Amino acid sequence: MWTDEYISKQLLEMHINPDINIASRKEESIDKTIYWILKQLGKNDGEILDLGCGPGLYTEKLAKKGYTVTGVDFSENSIEYAKNRAKQDNLDVNYICKDYLDLDFKEKFDLIIMIYCDFGVLSIEEREVFFKNVYNALKPGGIFIFDTLNKYTIDNLKFQRNWEFSQGGFWQDKPYLCLSQSSHFQENKAILDQIIIIDEENNYKIYRFWNHYFDEDDINNIFERLDFKKVENRQNILEDDGLYNDKGVTFYKATK
């Protein structure tokens, strides 16, 4: 979805719309998150890496506060938009269009962030690679901050099927039928949103979006196998409504 030429443009429009909580959070929530994050960092300068930075909603604000910022995302549309914004505002932000599983920084950053529950989309195997990359990229004493869904989200989700017909919309610019289904795999603490798009010639595409939810013990069990010194968590940073935007999101801070 993020690399599809048509769909990625629709996603970008959602990202940069400050009035909706889809693809990214509203500006008020972003500001609250950044305020909390910088309190954890505890200093007014340093190098920050934003993983899955999208169109630069967080990187821009961090750069304006005087931090040296690098943003990584594998959506070309989002990165190009972010670069143009940085140039327009005369911001010195290093944007990289790349999968963050392929990064190889060495003790470069004081702070690494990954926001909007991206951590939950990683498989168990991908997490191993990801944490190695994050650990290596952090300076000694550096911190990694990320957020995840928790069980509150699951308790308030409705897992159901739906369909709709469109003359052209989010998924493609010609008529299509959209069949959607959300499922809960409780033993794996996983949720799946599956979308099937069928066009007028009966061609179809299937999109599957996995996410996982975690509690404090789950995260502690993951980190106890790693070399991070300390893991803390914080809830109720977000006060908006809906998935990814309310108390169903827990923030975690891991210190190298």
SULZI-V261959 format. One record per backbone hydrogen bond with DSSP energy under -0.5 kcal/mol. NH is the residue of the N-H (numbers start at 0). CO is the residue of the C=O. Records with the same first field share a line. If there is no record, write none. Layout:
# SULZI-V261959
NH->CO, CO
This chain:
# SULZI-V261959
7->3
8->5
9->5
10->6
11->7
12->8
13->9
14->10
15->11
16->13
17->15
19->16
23->21
26->17
29->25
30->26
31->27
32->28
33->29
34->30
35->31
36->32
37->33
38->34
39->35
40->36
41->37
47->67
48->110
49->69
50->48, 112
51->71
52->49, 71
55->52
56->52
59->55
60->56
61->57
62->58
63->59
64->60
65->62
66->61
67->45
68->66, 91
69->47
70->93
71->49
72->95
75->73
78->74
79->75
80->76
81->77
82->78
83->79
84->80
85->81
86->82
87->83
88->84
89->86
90->85
92->90
93->68
94->92
95->70
97->72, 95
101->98
102->99
106->135
107->136
108->136
109->46
110->46
111->142
112->48
113->144
118->146
119->116
120->117
121->118
126->122
127->123
128->124
129->125
130->126
131->127
132->128
133->129
134->130
135->131
136->132
137->133
138->108
141->138
142->109
143->253
144->111
145->251
146->113
147->249
148->211
149->247
152->149
153->149
154->150
155->151, 152
156->153
158->156
159->157
161->179
163->177
165->175
168->171
175->165
176->197
177->163
178->176, 195
179->161, 177
180->193
181->159
182->191
184->189
185->183
187->184
188->184, 185
189->184
190->210
191->182
192->208
193->180, 191
194->206
195->178
196->194, 204
197->176, 195
198->202
199->174
201->198
204->196
206->194
208->192
209->207
210->190
212->188
213->148
218->214
219->215
220->216
221->217
222->218
223->219
224->221
225->222
228->254
229->254
231->252
233->250
239->244
244->241
248->245
249->147
250->233
251->145
252->231
253->143
254->229
255->141
